[in-house]
């Protein structure tokens, strides 16, 4: 058995289940998923309830979809739709070089 990320088995699992992500939020239940994946997805929900994203440099922390500011993602708290131009942005992309918010991006 190989442990290489580029081998067939990990690539097949990533293509089928990962939704283009590689974090705790990639574990989402799908109707056609195997019983094993559904079990993993259910346990991941429990982990997410107590997990917080560590922002660090902000390159991997999604502003709207990671729990970095409170106990749930900001996307679950907003009243208006998230503007499409900043929907999948990272913390790094929403801050300037002095770590200040780029408020103009939120204007919409």
DSSP file (Angstrom, degrees, kcal/mol; ACC not computed):
  #  RESIDUE AA STRUCTURE BP1 BP2  ACC     N-H-->O    O-->H-N    N-H-->O    O-->H-N    TCO  KAPPA ALPHA  PHI   PSI    X-CA   Y-CA   Z-CA
    1    1 A X              0   0    0      0, 0.0     2,-0.3     0, 0.0     0, 0.0   0.000 360.0 360.0 360.0 137.8    0.0    0.0    0.0
    2    2 A X        -     0   0    0      2,-0.1     0, 0.0     1,-0.1     0, 0.0  -0.697 360.0-160.8-100.7 152.9    1.3    3.4   -0.9
    3    3 A X        +     0   0    0     -2,-0.3     2,-0.2     7,-0.0    -1,-0.1   0.169  49.2 128.8-112.8  14.6    1.0    6.6    1.2
    4    4 A X    >   -     0   0    0      1,-0.1     3,-1.3     2,-0.0     6,-0.3  -0.531  57.7-140.8 -76.2 135.5    1.6    9.0   -1.7
    5    5 A X  T 3  S+     0   0    0      1,-0.3    -1,-0.1    -2,-0.2    -3,-0.0   0.788 100.8  55.9 -63.4 -27.9   -0.9   11.8   -2.1
    6    6 A X  T 3  S+     0   0    0      4,-0.1    -1,-0.3     5,-0.1    -2,-0.0   0.467  83.1 110.8 -86.9  -0.3   -0.7   11.5   -5.9
    7    7 A X  S <> S-     0   0    0     -3,-1.3     4,-1.8     1,-0.1     5,-0.2  -0.247  82.6-102.5 -73.5 166.7   -1.6    7.8   -6.0
    8    8 A X  H  > S+     0   0    0      1,-0.2     4,-2.6     2,-0.2     5,-0.2   0.879 112.1  54.5 -60.3 -47.1   -5.0    6.6   -7.4
    9    9 A X  H  > S+     0   0    0      1,-0.2     4,-2.3     2,-0.2     5,-0.2   0.943 110.9  42.7 -59.7 -53.4   -6.9    5.9   -4.2
   10   10 A X  H  > S+     0   0    0     -6,-0.3     4,-2.6     1,-0.2    -1,-0.2   0.892 115.0  51.9 -61.0 -36.6   -6.4    9.3   -2.5
   11   11 A X  H  X S+     0   0    0     -4,-1.8     4,-2.4     2,-0.2    -1,-0.2   0.908 109.8  49.2 -64.7 -40.1   -7.1   11.1   -5.8
   12   12 A X  H  X S+     0   0    0     -4,-2.6     4,-2.0     2,-0.2    -2,-0.2   0.917 112.7  46.6 -65.2 -43.7  -10.3    9.1   -6.3
   13   13 A X  H  X>S+     0   0    0     -4,-2.3     4,-2.7    -5,-0.2     5,-0.6   0.926 113.4  48.9 -64.8 -44.7  -11.6    9.9   -2.7
   14   14 A X  H  X5S+     0   0    0     -4,-2.6     4,-1.4    -5,-0.2     6,-0.4   0.922 111.8  49.4 -60.4 -44.0  -10.7   13.6   -3.1
   15   15 A X  H  <5S+     0   0    0     -4,-2.4    -1,-0.2    -5,-0.2    -2,-0.2   0.874 117.8  39.8 -64.0 -37.4  -12.5   13.8   -6.5
   16   16 A X  H  <5S+     0   0    0     -4,-2.0    -2,-0.2    -5,-0.2    -1,-0.2   0.884 132.9  11.7 -80.6 -39.5  -15.6   12.1   -5.1
   17   17 A X  H  <5S+     0   0    0     -4,-2.7    11,-0.4    -5,-0.2    -3,-0.2   0.720 100.8  79.7-116.0 -25.6  -16.0   13.7   -1.7
   18   18 A X  S ><<S-     0   0    0     -4,-1.4     3,-2.1    -5,-0.6     5,-0.2   0.603  71.6-144.8 -75.8 -11.6  -13.7   16.7   -0.9
   19   19 A X  T 3   -     0   0    0     -5,-0.3    -1,-0.1     1,-0.3     3,-0.1   0.803  69.3 -61.9  55.5  30.6  -15.7   19.4   -2.7
   20   20 A X  T 3  S+     0   0    0     -6,-0.4    -1,-0.3     1,-0.3     2,-0.3   0.591 115.3 108.0  74.8   9.9  -12.5   21.1   -3.7
   21   21 A X    <   -     0   0    0     -3,-2.1    -1,-0.3    -7,-0.1     0, 0.0  -0.728  52.2-162.8-116.7 165.0  -11.5   21.7    0.0
   22   22 A X        +     0   0    0     -2,-0.3     2,-0.3    -3,-0.1    -3,-0.1  -0.458  61.4  77.3-145.1  68.1   -9.0   20.2    2.3
   23   23 A X  S >  S-     0   0    0     -5,-0.2     3,-1.9     0, 0.0     4,-0.3  -0.861  99.4 -70.4-156.1-174.1  -10.1   21.1    5.8
   24   24 A X  G >  S+     0   0    0      1,-0.3     3,-0.7    -2,-0.3    24,-0.1   0.718 125.6  62.5 -63.4 -20.6  -12.6   20.0    8.4
   25   25 A X  G 3  S+     0   0    0      1,-0.2    -1,-0.3    23,-0.0    -4,-0.0   0.513  82.6  78.6 -83.8  -4.6  -15.4   21.5    6.3
   26   26 A X  G <  S+     0   0    0     -3,-1.9     2,-1.5     1,-0.1    -1,-0.2   0.704  72.5  88.0 -75.1 -17.9  -14.7   19.1    3.4
   27   27 A X    <   +     0   0    0     -3,-0.7     2,-0.4    -4,-0.3    -1,-0.1  -0.626  56.6 151.0 -85.4  88.1  -16.6   16.4    5.3
   28   28 A X        -     0   0    0     -2,-1.5     2,-0.2   -11,-0.4    13,-0.1  -0.949  47.6-112.0-119.9 141.4  -20.1   16.9    4.2
   29   29 A X        -     0   0    0     -2,-0.4     2,-0.4    12,-0.1     9,-0.1  -0.476  32.1-168.3 -72.8 135.9  -22.7   14.2    3.9
   30   30 A X    >   -     0   0    0     -2,-0.2     3,-1.5     4,-0.2    11,-0.1  -0.957  28.0-127.1-124.3 145.3  -23.9   13.3    0.4
   31   31 A X  T 3  S+     0   0    0     -2,-0.4    -1,-0.1     1,-0.3     7,-0.1   0.887 111.2  43.6 -56.9 -42.7  -26.9   11.1   -0.5
   32   32 A X  T 3  S+     0   0    0     -3,-0.1    -1,-0.3     2,-0.0     2,-0.0   0.338  90.4 119.7 -88.4   7.6  -24.8    8.8   -2.7
   33   33 A X  S <  S-     0   0    0     -3,-1.5    -4,-0.0     1,-0.1   -16,-0.0  -0.321  70.1-101.6 -73.2 155.3  -21.9    8.6   -0.2
   34   34 A X     >  -     0   0    0      1,-0.1     4,-2.4    -2,-0.0     5,-0.2  -0.237  32.4-107.8 -67.9 163.3  -20.8    5.3    1.3
   35   35 A X  H  > S+     0   0    0      1,-0.2     4,-2.2     2,-0.2     5,-0.1   0.867 121.0  54.7 -60.9 -36.3  -21.8    4.4    4.9
   36   36 A X  H  > S+     0   0    0      2,-0.2     4,-2.4     1,-0.2    -1,-0.2   0.949 109.6  45.3 -62.6 -49.0  -18.2    5.0    5.9
   37   37 A X  H  > S+     0   0    0      1,-0.2     4,-2.7     2,-0.2    -2,-0.2   0.890 111.4  52.8 -64.4 -38.7  -18.1    8.5    4.5
   38   38 A X  H  X S+     0   0    0     -4,-2.4     4,-2.1     2,-0.2    -1,-0.2   0.900 109.8  49.3 -62.9 -39.1  -21.5    9.3    6.0
   39   39 A X  H  X S+     0   0    0     -4,-2.2     4,-2.0     2,-0.2    -2,-0.2   0.916 111.6  48.3 -64.3 -43.4  -20.2    8.2    9.4
   40   40 A X  H  X S+     0   0    0     -4,-2.4     4,-2.2     1,-0.2    -2,-0.2   0.912 110.7  51.9 -61.6 -43.0  -17.1   10.3    9.0
   41   41 A X  H  X S+     0   0    0     -4,-2.7     4,-1.4     1,-0.2    -1,-0.2   0.888 107.9  51.4 -63.0 -40.2  -19.3   13.3    8.0
   42   42 A X  H  X S+     0   0    0     -4,-2.1     4,-1.0     1,-0.2     3,-0.2   0.913 112.0  45.8 -63.5 -42.9  -21.5   12.9   11.1
   43   43 A X  H  X S+     0   0    0     -4,-2.0     4,-1.8     1,-0.2    -2,-0.2   0.843 106.1  60.3 -69.1 -32.9  -18.5   12.9   13.4
   44   44 A X  H  X S+     0   0    0     -4,-2.2     4,-2.8     1,-0.2    -1,-0.2   0.843  97.3  60.5 -63.7 -32.6  -17.0   15.8   11.6
   45   45 A X  H  X S+     0   0    0     -4,-1.4     4,-1.5    -3,-0.2    -1,-0.2   0.916 105.1  48.2 -59.6 -42.9  -20.1   17.9   12.6
   46   46 A X  H  X S+     0   0    0     -4,-1.0     4,-0.8     1,-0.2    -2,-0.2   0.909 111.7  49.1 -64.2 -42.0  -19.3   17.3   16.2
   47   47 A X  H >X S+     0   0    0     -4,-1.8     3,-1.0     1,-0.2     4,-0.8   0.922 108.0  54.3 -63.5 -43.8  -15.7   18.3   15.7
   48   48 A X  H 3< S+     0   0    0     -4,-2.8     3,-0.4     1,-0.2    -1,-0.2   0.826  97.9  65.2 -61.0 -31.9  -16.7   21.5   13.9
   49   49 A X  H 3< S+     0   0    0     -4,-1.5    -1,-0.2     1,-0.2    -2,-0.2   0.845 115.1  28.7 -60.7 -33.1  -18.9   22.5   16.8
   50   50 A X  H << S+     0   0    0     -3,-1.0    -1,-0.2    -4,-0.8     2,-0.2   0.421 103.2 100.3-106.7   0.6  -15.9   22.9   19.0
   51   51 A X     <  -     0   0    0     -4,-0.8     2,-0.4    -3,-0.4    16,-0.0  -0.591  47.4-168.6 -92.2 149.4  -13.3   23.8   16.4
   52   52 A X        -     0   0    0     -2,-0.2     2,-0.3    16,-0.1    16,-0.2  -0.984  25.2-118.5-129.7 144.0  -12.0   27.3   15.6
   53   53 A X        -     0   0    0     14,-2.9     2,-0.7    -2,-0.4     8,-0.0  -0.650  20.4-136.1 -80.1 136.6   -9.9   28.2   12.6
   54   54 A X        -     0   0    0     -2,-0.3     4,-0.2     1,-0.2    14,-0.1  -0.861  14.0-157.8 -92.4 116.6   -6.4   29.6   13.5
   55   55 A X    >   +     0   0    0     -2,-0.7     3,-3.0     1,-0.2     5,-0.3   0.888  29.5 156.0 -67.2 -43.0   -6.0   32.5   11.2
   56   56 A X  T 3  S-     0   0    0      1,-0.3    -1,-0.2     2,-0.1     0, 0.0  -0.312  83.2 -10.2  49.4-117.3   -2.2   32.8   11.2
   57   57 A X  T 3  S-     0   0    0     -2,-0.1    -1,-0.3     1,-0.0    -2,-0.1   0.511  93.4-123.3 -88.7  -3.0   -1.3   34.6    7.9
   58   58 A X  S <  S+     0   0    0     -3,-3.0    34,-1.9    -4,-0.2    33,-0.6   0.429  77.8 119.0  82.6  -0.7   -4.9   34.2    6.6
   59   59 A X  S    S+     0   0    0      1,-0.2    -3,-0.1    -4,-0.2    -1,-0.1   0.790  85.9  28.4 -70.2 -26.8   -4.0   32.4    3.4
   60   60 A X  S    S+     0   0    0     -5,-0.3     2,-0.7    30,-0.1    -1,-0.2   0.423  97.3  98.5-113.5  -1.0   -6.0   29.3    4.3
   61   61 A X        -     0   0    0     -6,-0.3    30,-2.4    -3,-0.1     2,-0.5  -0.803  65.3-143.6 -95.2 115.7   -8.8   30.8    6.4
   62   62 A X  B  >  -A   90   0A   0     -2,-0.7     4,-1.6    28,-0.2    28,-0.3  -0.660   7.2-145.1 -78.9 123.8  -12.0   31.5    4.6
   63   63 A X  T  4 S+     0   0    0     26,-2.0    11,-0.5    -2,-0.5     5,-0.2   0.906  93.7  28.1 -55.3 -49.3  -13.6   34.7    5.9
   64   64 A X  T  4 S+     0   0    0     25,-0.5    11,-2.6    23,-0.3    12,-0.3   0.752 126.1  40.6 -87.5 -26.1  -17.2   33.5    5.5
   65   65 A X  T  4 S+     0   0    0      8,-0.2     2,-0.4     9,-0.2     8,-0.2   0.469  96.7  74.1-114.0  -2.6  -17.0   29.7    5.9
   66   66 A X  S  < S-     0   0    0     -4,-1.6     2,-1.5     6,-0.1     8,-0.6  -0.872  81.0-119.4-107.2 147.6  -14.5   29.0    8.7
   67   67 A X        +     0   0    0     -2,-0.4   -14,-2.9     1,-0.2     6,-0.2  -0.671  65.5 129.0 -84.0  89.4  -15.3   29.5   12.4
   68   68 A X  S    S+     0   0    0     -2,-1.5    -1,-0.2   -16,-0.2   -13,-0.1   0.647  72.1  35.9-114.5 -24.7  -12.6   32.1   13.2
   69   69 A X  S    S-     0   0    0     -3,-0.4     2,-0.2     3,-0.2    -2,-0.1   0.737 127.2  -6.7-103.5 -28.7  -14.5   34.9   14.9
   70   70 A X  S    S-     0   0    0      2,-0.4    -1,-0.1     0, 0.0     4,-0.1  -0.769  92.7 -67.6-150.7-166.5  -17.2   33.0   16.8
   71   71 A X  S    S+     0   0    0     -2,-0.2     2,-0.3    -3,-0.1   -20,-0.1   0.469 114.3  33.4 -79.1   1.0  -18.5   29.5   17.3
   72   72 A X  S    S-     0   0    0     -6,-0.1    -2,-0.4   -20,-0.0    -3,-0.2  -0.969  98.7 -81.4-145.9 161.4  -20.0   29.3   13.8
   73   73 A X    >   -     0   0    0     -2,-0.3     3,-1.5    -8,-0.2     4,-0.3  -0.299  36.5-122.6 -62.8 147.9  -19.0   30.6   10.4
   74   74 A X  G >> S+     0   0    0     -8,-0.6     3,-1.9   -11,-0.5     4,-1.3   0.793 108.1  71.6 -60.8 -27.7  -20.0   34.2    9.6
   75   75 A X  G 34 S+     0   0    0    -11,-2.6    -1,-0.3     1,-0.3   -10,-0.1   0.785  94.5  53.8 -60.2 -26.5  -22.0   32.9    6.6
   76   76 A X  G <4 S+     0   0    0     -3,-1.5    -1,-0.3   -12,-0.3    -2,-0.2   0.537 110.9  46.7 -84.3  -5.5  -24.5   31.4    9.0
   77   77 A X  T <4 S+     0   0    0     -3,-1.9    -2,-0.2    -4,-0.3    -1,-0.2   0.620  84.9 103.1-109.3 -18.1  -25.0   34.8   10.8
   78   78 A X     <  -     0   0    0     -4,-1.3     4,-0.1     1,-0.1     3,-0.0  -0.353  52.4-157.5 -73.8 150.1  -25.4   37.3    7.9
   79   79 A X  S    S+     0   0    0      2,-0.1     2,-0.2    -2,-0.1    -1,-0.1   0.864  76.2  52.0 -90.6 -44.7  -28.8   38.6    7.0
   80   80 A X  S    S-     0   0    0      1,-0.1     3,-0.1     3,-0.0    -2,-0.0  -0.537 102.0 -86.1 -90.7 158.7  -28.2   39.7    3.4
   81   81 A X        -     0   0    0     -2,-0.2     2,-0.4     1,-0.1    -1,-0.1  -0.312  48.4-105.4 -60.4 146.8  -26.6   37.4    0.7
   82   82 A X        -     0   0    0      1,-0.1     5,-0.1    -4,-0.1    -1,-0.1  -0.603  41.4-106.0 -73.0 129.1  -22.8   37.4    0.7
   83   83 A X    >>  -     0   0    0     -2,-0.4     3,-2.0     1,-0.2     4,-0.5  -0.348  24.1-131.1 -57.2 131.4  -21.6   39.4   -2.3
   84   84 A X  G >4 S+     0   0    0      1,-0.3     3,-0.7     2,-0.2     4,-0.4   0.801 103.0  64.7 -56.1 -31.2  -20.4   37.0   -5.0
   85   85 A X  G 34 S+     0   0    0      1,-0.2    -1,-0.3     2,-0.1    -2,-0.1   0.680 116.6  26.8 -70.0 -15.3  -17.1   38.9   -5.4
   86   86 A X  G X4 S+     0   0    0     -3,-2.0     3,-1.1     3,-0.1    -1,-0.2   0.235  89.3 107.3-126.5  13.5  -16.1   38.1   -1.8
   87   87 A X  T << S+     0   0    0     -3,-0.7   -23,-0.3    -4,-0.5   -22,-0.1   0.916  90.8  28.4 -61.2 -47.2  -17.9   34.9   -1.2
   88   88 A X  T 3  S+     0   0    0     -4,-0.4    -1,-0.3   -25,-0.1     2,-0.1  -0.042  92.5 133.6-106.0  31.3  -14.9   32.5   -1.3
   89   89 A X    <   -     0   0    0     -3,-1.1   -26,-2.0     1,-0.1   -25,-0.5  -0.465  48.4-131.6 -84.8 154.0  -12.2   35.0   -0.1
   90   90 A X  B  >  -A   62   0A   0    -28,-0.3     4,-1.0    -2,-0.1   -28,-0.2  -0.492  28.3-105.9 -93.5 168.7   -9.6   34.3    2.5
   91   91 A X  T >4 S+     0   0    0    -30,-2.4     3,-0.7   -33,-0.6     4,-0.5   0.898 120.9  57.6 -59.8 -40.7   -8.7   36.5    5.4
   92   92 A X  G >4 S+     0   0    0    -34,-1.9     3,-1.0     1,-0.2    -1,-0.2   0.884 103.9  51.9 -58.7 -40.0   -5.5   37.5    3.6
   93   93 A X  G 34 S+     0   0    0    -35,-0.3    -1,-0.2     1,-0.2    -2,-0.2   0.724 108.7  50.4 -71.9 -21.1   -7.5   38.8    0.6
   94   94 A X  G << S+     0   0    0     -4,-1.0     8,-2.6    -3,-0.7     2,-0.3   0.391 103.7  69.3 -98.3   2.8   -9.8   40.9    2.7
   95   95 A X  B <  S-B  101   0B   0     -3,-1.0     6,-0.2    -4,-0.5     2,-0.1  -0.916  73.6-133.6-120.5 148.3   -6.9   42.7    4.6
   96   96 A X    >   -     0   0    0      4,-2.7     3,-2.0    -2,-0.3    -2,-0.1  -0.214  46.0 -81.6 -85.9-174.7   -4.3   45.1    3.4
   97   97 A X  T 3  S+     0   0    0      1,-0.3    -1,-0.1     2,-0.1    -2,-0.0   0.664 131.6  53.1 -65.4 -16.3   -0.6   45.0    4.2
   98   98 A X  T 3  S-     0   0    0      2,-0.1    -1,-0.3     3,-0.0     3,-0.1   0.150 120.3-107.3-102.8  17.4   -1.2   46.6    7.6
   99   99 A X  S <  S+     0   0    0     -3,-2.0     2,-0.3     1,-0.2    -2,-0.1   0.797  74.8 139.2  61.7  31.9   -3.8   43.9    8.6
  100  100 A X        -     0   0    0      1,-0.1    -4,-2.7     0, 0.0    -1,-0.2  -0.814  60.3 -98.7-102.1 148.0   -6.7   46.4    8.2
  101  101 A X  B     -B   95   0B   0     -2,-0.3     2,-1.4    -6,-0.2    -6,-0.2  -0.340  22.8-129.5 -64.0 142.9  -10.0   45.4    6.6
  102  102 A X    >   +     0   0    0     -8,-2.6     3,-1.8     1,-0.2     4,-0.4  -0.696  32.8 179.7 -88.9  80.9  -10.5   46.3    2.9
  103  103 A X  G >   +     0   0    0     -2,-1.4     3,-1.6     1,-0.3     4,-0.4   0.771  69.9  69.9 -60.1 -29.4  -13.9   47.9    3.6
  104  104 A X  G >  S+     0   0    0      1,-0.3     3,-1.0     2,-0.2    -1,-0.3   0.802  91.7  60.6 -61.4 -27.5  -14.4   48.9    0.0
  105  105 A X  G <  S+     0   0    0     -3,-1.8     3,-0.3     1,-0.2    -1,-0.3   0.723 102.5  52.4 -70.3 -20.7  -14.8   45.2   -0.8
  106  106 A X  G <  S+     0   0    0     -3,-1.6    -1,-0.2    -4,-0.4    -2,-0.2   0.442  79.3 100.5 -92.5  -1.1  -17.8   45.0    1.5
  107  107 A X    <         0   0    0     -3,-1.0    -1,-0.2    -4,-0.4    -2,-0.1   0.841 360.0 360.0 -55.7 -38.8  -19.6   47.9   -0.1
  108  108 A X              0   0    0     -3,-0.3    -1,-0.3    -4,-0.3    -2,-0.1   0.532 360.0 360.0 -60.4 360.0  -22.0   45.8   -2.1
